[in-house]
Amino acid sequence: MHVDHLVFAAGPEGLNAEVERLGGLLGAKFKDGGFHPRFGTRNHILPLSDQRYLEVVEVLDHPAADKALYGQAVRARSELGGGWLGWVISVDDLSPYEARLERKAVPGSRHFPDGRLLEWEQIGIKGLMADPQLPYFLKWLSDDTLKPIMLGGDIRLTEIEFSGSKPRVEEWLGQGVGDSFDGVTMNFHSRNGHPGLDAVVFDVPGKGEVRI
């Protein structure tokens, strides 16, 4: 299991304003990721170190957004003012999760601005919508030349702060988390009473620790 990327839903000012704000905090420039035709969303991404990335996403006025669970999840978070939507685990085989959740993974794709197509399969959005501390799972289908995790960056993800229950997350993952998972510190608390991803800490060259 690999902590693949983090998803941040744009607030009422929209995607461009959100990436400008987050880019200013992190001292970095996001890349235009393109359009998700199956989900009715679009994103910008920031490559991180350790084969991870940060995704900022917004829902579009598009029929797919009303039908796809992912589009619904993004819209719901944005309507609350935006913020952290969730975290994503990449795996080599989704079949154990399909068996456990008793449903099939759904295909996902993203058209780059230059027309190239990135493809994957994912499962677990229903779980994230019901309990936002839970990650969803994906399997990359495209080759390494298209994967955003392979772009590389200098900013390192160091810690994720959750409101929720570590045992619940471990049950969902099917394995223990400990104090860190895949090199990322996992900090659980129950201060606000609503499960979810509360904050993320990055190690930024020239700035040190940045908490968002």
LOMITOR-336477 format. One record per residue: residue number from 1; residue in three letters; y, x, z of N, C-alpha, C, CB in turn. Coordinates in steps of 0.05 Angstrom, whole numbers, padded with zeros to 5 digits. Atoms other than C-alpha are relative to their C-alpha. Glycine has a CB too. Layout:
<pts>
   num   residuo      n.Y      n.X      n.Z     ca.Y     ca.X     ca.Z      c.Y      c.X      c.Z     cb.Y     cb.X     cb.Z
   NUM       ALA        Y        X        Z        Y        X        Z        Y        X        Z        Y        X        Z
...
</pts>
This chain:
<pts>
   num   residuo      n.Y      n.X      n.Z     ca.Y     ca.X     ca.Z      c.Y      c.X      c.Z     cb.Y     cb.X     cb.Z
     1       MET   -00024    00017    00000    00000    00000    00000    00025    00017    00000    00000   -00019    00024
     2       HIS   -00025   -00016    00002    00069    00025   -00018    00024   -00019    00004    00001    00014   -00027
     3       VAL   -00026    00015   -00003    00137   -00001    00006    00015    00006   -00026    00016    00009    00026
     4       ASP   -00009   -00005    00028    00161   -00009   -00066    00030   -00004   -00002   -00014   -00019   -00018
     5       HIS   -00029    00004    00002    00230   -00040   -00062    00009   -00022    00020    00008   -00008   -00028
     6       LEU   -00014    00019   -00017    00279   -00083   -00023    00016   -00019   -00017    00017    00013    00022
     7       VAL   -00014    00020    00017    00312   -00147   -00049    00023   -00011    00017   -00019   -00022   -00009
     8       PHE   -00024    00011   -00012    00383   -00167   -00032    00012   -00021   -00018    00021    00023    00005
     9       ALA   -00011    00023    00016    00409   -00235   -00056    00031    00001    00000   -00010   -00027    00011
    10       ALA   -00029    00000    00003    00480   -00236   -00082    00012   -00025    00014    00009    00001   -00029
    11       GLY   -00014    00021   -00013    00530   -00278   -00043    00017   -00016   -00019    00017    00011    00022
    12       PRO   -00016    00019    00017    00581   -00329   -00069    00018    00014   -00020    00017   -00017    00018
    13       GLU   -00017   -00014    00019    00623   -00276   -00104   -00015    00011   -00024    00014    00023    00014
    14       GLY    00015   -00007    00023    00566   -00259   -00150   -00012    00028    00000    00016   -00003   -00024
    15       LEU    00015   -00025    00002    00522   -00201   -00171    00018    00025   -00003   -00019    00000   -00023
    16       ASN   -00016   -00024    00005    00576   -00154   -00197    00016    00008    00025    00020   -00005   -00023
    17       ALA   -00015   -00006   -00025    00618   -00160   -00133   -00018    00012    00021    00014   -00025    00010
    18       GLU    00019   -00010   -00020    00556   -00149   -00090   -00008    00028   -00004   -00024   -00018    00001
    19       VAL    00008   -00028    00005    00534   -00086   -00124    00023    00019    00003   -00012    00002   -00029
    20       GLU   -00024   -00017   -00004    00605   -00059   -00122    00003    00005    00030    00025   -00014   -00011
    21       ARG   -00002   -00003   -00030    00606   -00071   -00046   -00021    00018    00011   -00001   -00027    00013
    22       LEU    00023   -00016   -00010    00537   -00042   -00033    00002    00028   -00011   -00026   -00013   -00007
    23       GLY   -00003   -00026    00011    00549    00015   -00080    00021    00017    00014    00007   -00001   -00029
    24       GLY   -00021   -00013   -00015    00613    00032   -00042   -00011    00010    00027    00024   -00018    00004
    25       LEU    00011   -00008   -00026    00575    00033    00024   -00019    00023   -00003   -00014   -00024    00013
    26       LEU    00021   -00020    00004    00520    00077   -00004    00010    00024   -00017   -00024   -00012   -00013
    27       GLY   -00010   -00022    00016    00564    00121   -00047   -00015    00004   -00026    00001    00025    00016
    28       ALA    00017   -00002    00024    00522    00106   -00109    00006   -00023   -00019   -00030    00000    00009
    29       LYS   -00004    00020    00021    00524    00067   -00174   -00026   -00013   -00007    00014    00013   -00024
    30       PHE    00024    00015    00009    00474    00012   -00190   -00002    00000   -00030    00002   -00028    00011
    31       LYS    00006    00002    00029    00441    00005   -00258   -00005   -00030   -00006   -00025    00017   -00008
    32       ASP    00005    00028    00010    00440   -00061   -00297   -00030   -00002   -00006    00017   -00007   -00025
    33       GLY    00029    00003    00004    00367   -00082   -00291   -00008   -00020   -00021   -00013   -00008    00026
    34       GLY    00006    00020    00021    00370   -00141   -00338   -00008   -00027    00011   -00022    00011   -00017
    35       PHE    00004    00029   -00004    00343   -00212   -00339   -00030   -00005    00004    00010   -00016   -00024
    36       HIS    00027    00009   -00005    00279   -00243   -00310   -00004   -00027   -00013   -00006   -00001    00031
    37       PRO    00002    00026    00014    00262   -00297   -00361   -00018   -00020    00013   -00010    00005   -00028
    38       ARG    00018    00018   -00014    00205   -00327   -00320    00012   -00012    00025   -00026    00013    00006
    39       PHE   -00010    00008   -00026    00247   -00333   -00257    00029   -00011   -00001   -00001    00023    00018
    40       GLY   -00027    00009    00002    00317   -00349   -00282    00019    00016    00018    00002   -00029    00007
    41       THR   -00017   -00017   -00017    00348   -00290   -00246    00007    00026   -00016   -00014    00008    00026
    42       ARG   -00006   -00027    00011    00380   -00223   -00263    00006    00019    00023    00024   -00002   -00020
    43       ASN   -00004   -00019   -00022    00388   -00159   -00224    00014    00025   -00009   -00027    00007    00012
    44       HIS   -00008   -00028    00002    00419   -00091   -00215   -00017    00015    00020    00031    00004    00005
    45       ILE    00017   -00016   -00017    00379   -00035   -00184    00012    00027    00007   -00028    00004   -00012
    46       LEU   -00008   -00027   -00008    00392    00029   -00146   -00026    00016    00007    00019   -00001    00025
    47       PRO    00024   -00016   -00006    00336    00081   -00150    00004    00015    00027   -00005    00020   -00023
    48       LEU    00000   -00015   -00025    00318    00112   -00083   -00020    00022   -00002   -00006   -00019    00024
    49       SER    00021   -00021    00000    00275    00172   -00064   -00027   -00013    00007    00008    00022    00021
    50       ASP    00027    00009   -00008    00200    00166   -00050   -00010   -00023   -00017    00000   -00007    00029
    51       GLN    00009    00021    00018    00188    00121   -00110    00005   -00028    00011   -00029    00004   -00006
    52       ARG   -00009    00026   -00009    00228    00062   -00083    00026   -00006   -00014    00003   -00001    00031
    53       TYR   -00026    00007    00010    00289    00024   -00104    00011   -00024    00015   -00001   -00006   -00030
    54       LEU   -00014    00023   -00011    00340   -00027   -00080    00008   -00019   -00023    00025    00009    00017
    55       GLU   -00006    00020    00021    00347   -00091   -00121    00020   -00020    00011   -00026   -00014   -00009
    56       VAL   -00019    00022   -00007    00407   -00138   -00118   -00004   -00021   -00022    00030    00010    00002
    57       VAL    00008    00020    00020    00391   -00204   -00152    00017   -00025    00004   -00030   -00007    00004
    58       GLU   -00013    00026   -00001    00426   -00269   -00169   -00014   -00020   -00017    00030    00003   -00009
    59       VAL    00012    00021    00015    00401   -00335   -00194    00019   -00009   -00022   -00008   -00024    00018
    60       LEU   -00016    00008    00022    00425   -00361   -00261   -00002   -00030   -00004   -00009    00014   -00026
    61       ASP    00002    00029    00007    00440   -00431   -00287   -00019   -00001   -00024    00029   -00011   -00008
    62       HIS    00021   -00002    00020    00374   -00431   -00324   -00023   -00017    00009   -00009    00030   -00004
    63       PRO    00022    00018   -00008    00316   -00481   -00325   -00022    00014    00016   -00012   -00013   -00024
    64       ALA    00022   -00014   -00014    00266   -00427   -00302    00006    00003    00030   -00004    00027   -00013
    65       ALA   -00007   -00003   -00028    00305   -00419   -00237   -00008   -00024    00017    00029    00006    00003
    66       ASP    00007    00024   -00015    00289   -00490   -00217   -00030   -00003    00003    00011   -00025   -00014
    67       LYS    00029    00002    00000    00215   -00483   -00232   -00014    00023    00015   -00011   -00001   -00028
    68       ALA    00013   -00023   -00012    00199   -00413   -00207    00006    00003    00029    00008    00026   -00015
    69       LEU   -00004   -00004   -00029    00188   -00400   -00133    00020    00022    00005   -00026    00006    00014
    70       TYR   -00018   -00022   -00005    00225   -00334   -00139    00029   -00008   -00004   -00007    00024   -00018
    71       GLY   -00027    00010    00005    00286   -00367   -00170    00009   -00018    00023    00001   -00015   -00026
    72       GLN   -00006    00017   -00023    00284   -00419   -00114    00007    00016    00025   -00023   -00019    00005
    73       ALA   -00005   -00017   -00024    00280   -00365   -00061    00027    00014   -00001   -00023    00020    00003
    74       VAL   -00025   -00014    00003    00339   -00327   -00089    00023   -00020    00003    00002    00013   -00028
    75       ARG   -00021    00020   -00003    00381   -00391   -00095    00004   -00008    00029   -00007   -00025   -00017
    76       ALA   -00002    00008   -00028    00365   -00411   -00023    00015    00021    00017   -00027   -00006    00012
    77       ARG   -00013   -00021   -00015    00386   -00343    00004    00029    00003   -00007   -00015    00027   -00004
    78       SER   -00028   -00003    00009    00449   -00340   -00038    00017   -00023    00011    00001    00000   -00030
    79       GLU   -00014    00023   -00010    00469   -00410   -00015    00006    00003    00030   -00015   -00025   -00005
    80       LEU   -00005   -00006   -00029    00466   -00384    00057    00021    00022    00003   -00026    00008    00014
    81       GLY   -00020   -00022   -00001    00518   -00331    00038   -00009    00026   -00011    00010    00003    00027
    82       GLY    00011   -00026    00010    00472   -00278    00009   -00010    00017    00022    00021    00015   -00016
    83       GLY    00011   -00019   -00020    00439   -00220    00044   -00029    00008   -00007    00001   -00012    00028
    84       TRP    00027   -00010    00004    00370   -00190    00052   -00019   -00023   -00005   -00009    00017    00023
    85       LEU    00020    00020    00007    00318   -00232    00017   -00028    00008    00010    00000   -00006   -00030
    86       GLY    00027   -00008   -00009    00257   -00190    00032   -00007    00029   -00009   -00020   -00018   -00011
    87       TRP    00011   -00027    00007    00214   -00128    00021   -00025   -00005   -00016   -00005    00018    00025
    88       VAL    00022    00003    00020    00160   -00116   -00031   -00019    00023    00003    00012   -00002   -00028
    89       ILE    00022   -00019   -00002    00093   -00081   -00026   -00014    00002   -00027   -00020   -00007    00022
    90       SER    00015   -00003    00025    00061   -00053   -00089   -00029    00009    00007    00014    00020   -00020
    91       VAL    00028   -00007   -00004   -00015   -00048   -00093   -00013    00004   -00027   -00014   -00023    00017
    92       ASP    00015   -00005    00025   -00067   -00028   -00144   -00017   -00024   -00008   -00018    00024    00003
    93       ASP    00018    00022    00005   -00107   -00092   -00138    00009   -00025    00016   -00030    00007    00008
    94       LEU   -00010    00024   -00013   -00081   -00162   -00123   -00022   -00020    00007    00020   -00014   -00017
    95       SER    00021    00019   -00004   -00149   -00196   -00121   -00006   -00006    00029   -00025    00010   -00013
    96       PRO    00005    00008   -00028   -00158   -00191   -00045    00021   -00020    00011    00001    00025    00018
    97       TYR   -00021    00018   -00009   -00091   -00227   -00035   -00003   -00027   -00014    00028    00012   -00006
    98       GLU    00006    00025    00013   -00109   -00279   -00087   -00022   -00015    00014   -00008    00005   -00030
    99       ALA    00022    00013   -00014   -00174   -00293   -00050    00009   -00010    00027   -00023    00020    00004
   100       ARG   -00009    00008   -00027   -00140   -00296    00018    00020   -00023   -00002    00013    00024    00014
   101       LEU   -00020    00021    00002   -00082   -00340   -00005   -00009   -00023   -00017    00025    00012   -00012
   102       GLU    00013    00021    00016   -00128   -00381   -00051    00018   -00010   -00022   -00007   -00024    00018
   103       ARG   -00015    00006    00024   -00083   -00378   -00111    00002    00026   -00017    00029   -00011    00006
   104       LYS   -00002   -00023    00018   -00072   -00333   -00171    00028    00012    00001   -00007   -00009   -00028
   105       ALA   -00026   -00013    00004   -00017   -00282   -00178    00014   -00011   -00025   -00003    00031   -00001
   106       VAL   -00015    00010    00023    00038   -00301   -00226    00012    00024   -00015    00023   -00020    00009
   107       PRO   -00012   -00022    00016    00064   -00257   -00283    00030    00001    00004   -00007   -00003   -00030
   108       GLY   -00029   -00004   -00001    00133   -00228   -00279    00008    00020   -00021    00009    00010    00028
   109       SER   -00009   -00019    00020    00175   -00191   -00329    00031    00002    00002   -00008   -00009   -00029
   110       ARG   -00029   -00004    00000    00245   -00164   -00338    00008    00014   -00026    00009    00017    00024
   111       HIS   -00011   -00012    00025    00282   -00150   -00403    00023    00019    00008    00009   -00022   -00020
   112       PHE   -00022   -00019   -00003    00324   -00087   -00399    00022   -00007   -00019   -00010    00029   -00004
   113       PRO   -00022    00006    00019    00393   -00091   -00431   -00006    00011   -00028    00025    00013    00011
   114       ASP    00006   -00011    00027    00365   -00048   -00488   -00024   -00014   -00013   -00005    00029    00002
   115       GLY    00021    00015    00012    00309   -00098   -00501   -00028    00007    00009    00002    00003   -00029
   116       ARG    00027   -00007   -00009    00250   -00062   -00469   -00009   -00020    00021    00000    00029    00012
   117       LEU    00011    00020   -00017    00203   -00105   -00428   -00017    00014    00022   -00018   -00020   -00016
   118       LEU    00015   -00009   -00023    00178   -00088   -00358   -00017   -00023    00010    00019    00011    00023
   119       GLU    00018    00022   -00008    00117   -00128   -00334   -00015    00007    00025   -00019   -00005   -00023
   120       TRP    00015   -00002   -00024    00081   -00140   -00269   -00013   -00027    00007    00017    00010    00024
   121       GLU    00010    00025   -00011    00042   -00192   -00229    00008    00000    00030   -00031   -00002   -00003
   122       GLN   -00008    00001   -00028    00063   -00217   -00160   -00012   -00025    00014    00031    00000    00002
   123       ILE    00011    00022   -00016    00039   -00262   -00104    00012    00002    00028   -00031    00000    00001
   124       GLY   -00010    00000   -00027    00066   -00283   -00036    00028   -00011    00004   -00001    00027    00010
   125       ILE   -00027    00011   -00003    00133   -00315   -00050    00001   -00024    00018    00012   -00007   -00028
   126       LYS    00002    00023   -00018    00111   -00379   -00015    00001    00010    00029   -00025   -00016   -00005
   127       GLY    00000   -00011   -00027    00097   -00337    00047    00027    00010    00008   -00020    00022    00002
   128       LEU   -00027   -00009   -00006    00165   -00304    00044    00019   -00023    00005    00011    00018   -00023
   129       MET   -00018    00023   -00003    00200   -00371    00036   -00004   -00014    00027   -00003   -00019   -00023
   130       ALA    00006    00013   -00025    00164   -00399    00096    00006    00017    00024   -00029   -00009    00001
   131       ASP   -00003   -00019   -00022    00170   -00337    00139    00012    00026   -00011   -00028    00006    00014
   132       PRO   -00014   -00022    00015    00222   -00287    00112   -00005    00028    00010    00029   -00005    00000
   133       GLN    00007   -00027   -00009    00196   -00228    00153   -00022    00011   -00017   -00007    00000    00029
   134       LEU    00023   -00008    00015    00136   -00226    00106    00007    00012   -00027   -00020   -00023   -00003
   135       PRO   -00005   -00010    00027    00135   -00183    00043   -00016   -00016   -00020   -00008    00030   -00002
   136       TYR    00018    00009    00021    00108   -00205   -00023   -00012    00024   -00013    00014   -00019   -00021
   137       PHE    00016   -00021    00011    00059   -00164   -00063    00002    00000   -00031   -00029   -00002    00008
   138       LEU   -00001   -00002    00029    00062   -00138   -00134   -00018    00022   -00010    00028    00004   -00011
   139       LYS    00015   -00021    00015    00021   -00098   -00184    00015    00005   -00025   -00030   -00008   -00005
   140       TRP   -00013   -00008    00025    00057   -00060   -00238   -00020    00000   -00023    00014    00027    00003
   141       LEU    00017    00000    00024    00028   -00071   -00308    00010    00019   -00021   -00001   -00028   -00011
   142       SER   -00012   -00018    00020    00076   -00029   -00350   -00006    00029    00007    00030   -00005   -00003
   143       ASP    00004   -00028   -00006    00069    00046   -00356    00023    00012    00015   -00005    00015   -00027
   144       ASP   -00019   -00013   -00018    00107    00095   -00314    00028    00004   -00012   -00010    00027    00009
   145       THR   -00026   -00005    00013    00163    00105   -00365    00019   -00024    00004   -00004    00005   -00029
   146       LEU   -00017    00024   -00004    00188    00034   -00350    00004   -00007    00029   -00012   -00023   -00015
   147       LYS   -00001    00009   -00028    00176    00029   -00275    00026    00010    00014   -00025    00010    00015
   148       PRO   -00025   -00009   -00014    00241    00030   -00234   -00006    00018    00023    00015   -00024    00010
   149       ILE    00006   -00019   -00022    00205    00066   -00177   -00002    00028   -00009   -00027   -00008    00013
   150       MET    00003   -00027    00010    00198    00126   -00223    00027    00013   -00007   -00018    00001   -00024
   151       LEU   -00026   -00011    00007    00273    00135   -00235    00010    00022    00018    00020   -00023   -00002
   152       GLY   -00008   -00020   -00019    00284    00174   -00172    00029   -00001    00009   -00006    00027   -00011
   153       GLY   -00028    00000   -00010    00345    00180   -00128    00001    00017    00025    00009   -00029    00007
   154       ASP   -00004   -00017   -00023    00374    00219   -00070    00001   -00015    00027    00025    00016   -00003
   155       ILE   -00002    00016   -00025    00382    00162   -00020   -00028   -00008    00009    00017   -00026   -00006
   156       ARG    00027    00005   -00012    00323    00152    00027    00001   -00024    00018   -00010    00025    00015
   157       LEU    00005    00022   -00018    00300    00088    00059   -00013    00011    00026   -00017   -00022   -00013
   158       THR    00011   -00011   -00025    00288    00105    00133   -00010   -00021    00019    00020    00017    00013
   159       GLU    00007    00019   -00020    00283    00041    00172    00006   -00029   -00010    00015    00005    00027
   160       ILE   -00005    00029    00005    00276   -00035    00165   -00001   -00013    00027   -00022   -00012   -00019
   161       GLU   -00002    00015   -00025    00298   -00079    00222   -00007   -00029   -00005    00029    00003    00013
   162       PHE    00009    00027    00003    00263   -00146    00229    00005   -00016    00025   -00030   -00001   -00006
   163       SER    00002    00020   -00021    00272   -00207    00271   -00027   -00014   -00005    00024   -00020    00000
   164       GLY    00026    00012    00005    00201   -00231    00280   -00022    00012    00017   -00007    00001   -00028
   165       SER    00023   -00008   -00015    00132   -00211    00301   -00016    00020   -00016   -00018   -00025    00006
   166       LYS    00016   -00020    00013    00096   -00147    00283   -00029   -00010   -00004    00000    00026    00016
   167       PRO    00027    00010    00006    00027   -00180    00293   -00002   -00019   -00023   -00011   -00013    00025
   168       ARG    00000    00019    00022    00046   -00234    00244    00001    00015   -00027    00024   -00019    00001
   169       VAL   -00002   -00016    00025    00065   -00182    00191   -00026    00015   -00004    00024    00020    00002
   170       GLU    00025   -00014    00003    00002   -00142    00205   -00022   -00019   -00010   -00008    00013    00027
   171       GLU    00020    00020    00009   -00040   -00205    00196    00003   -00005   -00030    00003   -00026    00016
   172       TRP   -00007    00005    00029   -00005   -00218    00129   -00009    00023   -00017    00030   -00006   -00003
   173       LEU    00007   -00023    00015   -00015   -00147    00106   -00030    00006    00000    00014    00024    00011
   174       GLY    00028   -00007   -00003   -00087   -00143    00130   -00005    00027    00011   -00014   -00003   -00026
   175       GLN    00003   -00026   -00013   -00075   -00078    00166    00023    00005    00019   -00001    00023   -00021
   176       GLY   -00020   -00006   -00020   -00035   -00047    00223    00025    00013   -00013   -00011    00018    00020
   177       VAL   -00025   -00011    00008    00037   -00027    00216    00008    00025    00016    00022   -00021    00001
   178       GLY   -00008   -00021   -00017    00050    00017    00276    00030    00002    00002   -00011    00027   -00009
   179       ASP   -00029   -00004   -00002    00119    00046    00289    00012    00006   -00027    00007    00022    00019
   180       SER   -00010   -00005    00027    00124    00066    00216   -00022   -00008   -00020    00008    00029   -00004
   181       PHE    00019    00009    00020    00091    00042    00152    00009    00013   -00027    00000   -00031   -00002
   182       ASP   -00006   -00014    00025    00088    00084    00089    00025    00017    00002    00002   -00020   -00024
   183       GLY   -00022   -00017   -00004    00139    00131    00119    00026   -00013    00007    00005    00016   -00024
   184       VAL   -00024    00015   -00007    00189    00076    00137   -00003   -00011    00028    00005   -00023   -00021
   185       THR    00001    00011   -00027    00205    00059    00209    00002   -00030    00000    00023    00013    00017
   186       MET    00001    00029   -00002    00189   -00013    00226    00009   -00008    00028   -00028   -00011   -00006
   187       ASN   -00013    00007   -00025    00234   -00041    00281    00000   -00030    00003    00028    00012    00003
   188       PHE    00002    00029   -00004    00216   -00111    00306    00014   -00009    00025   -00029   -00009    00000
   189       HIS   -00012    00012   -00024    00256   -00154    00354    00001   -00030   -00004    00028    00011    00006
   190       SER   -00001    00029    00003    00266   -00228    00367    00027   -00010    00011   -00023   -00014    00015
   191       ARG   -00026    00007   -00012    00340   -00231    00384    00012   -00025   -00011    00019    00023   -00005
   192       ASN   -00014    00024    00010    00364   -00285    00337   -00017   -00024   -00004    00013    00007   -00027
   193       GLY    00017    00023    00001    00304   -00330    00337   -00009   -00009   -00027    00013   -00022    00014
   194       HIS    00008    00007    00028    00298   -00334    00261   -00013    00024   -00013    00025   -00010   -00016
   195       PRO    00013   -00023    00012    00247   -00289    00228    00013    00008   -00026   -00030   -00005   -00005
   196       GLY   -00011   -00010    00025    00271   -00245    00172    00007    00029    00001    00025   -00016   -00008
   197       LEU   -00008   -00028    00002    00296   -00178    00149    00030    00001    00008   -00005    00012   -00029
   198       ASP   -00027    00001   -00011    00359   -00165    00190    00018    00022   -00011    00000    00002    00030
   199       ALA   -00016   -00023    00009    00382   -00096    00168   -00018    00022   -00010    00018    00011    00024
   200       VAL    00014   -00022    00011    00362   -00034    00131    00016    00025    00004   -00007   -00004   -00031
   201       VAL   -00014   -00025   -00004    00379    00038    00146   -00008    00020   -00022   -00007    00012    00029
   202       PHE    00004   -00020    00021    00387    00091    00092    00012    00027    00009    00014   -00009   -00026
   203       ASP   -00011   -00027   -00003    00397    00166    00095    00013    00008   -00026   -00023    00021    00008
   204       VAL   -00016   -00004    00024    00453    00180    00046    00011    00028    00000    00022   -00021   -00002
   205       PRO   -00011   -00027    00002    00469    00252    00024    00031    00000    00002   -00009    00013   -00025
   206       GLY   -00029   -00002   -00004    00539    00270    00047    00012   -00021    00018    00013   -00002   -00026
   207       LYS   -00010    00021   -00018    00545    00208    00090   -00016   -00003    00026    00000   -00026   -00014
   208       GLY    00017    00004   -00023    00486    00209    00137   -00012   -00028    00000    00014    00006    00026
   209       GLU    00013    00026   -00003    00458    00144    00164    00019   -00023   -00007   -00010   -00003    00029
   210       VAL   -00015    00024    00008    00483    00080    00132   -00018   -00024    00005    00009    00001   -00030
   211       ARG    00015    00024   -00007    00460    00013    00161    00013   -00024   -00013   -00001   -00003    00031
   212       ILE   -00010    00024    00014    00468   -00050    00119   -00016   -00024    00009   -00002    00004   -00031
</pts>
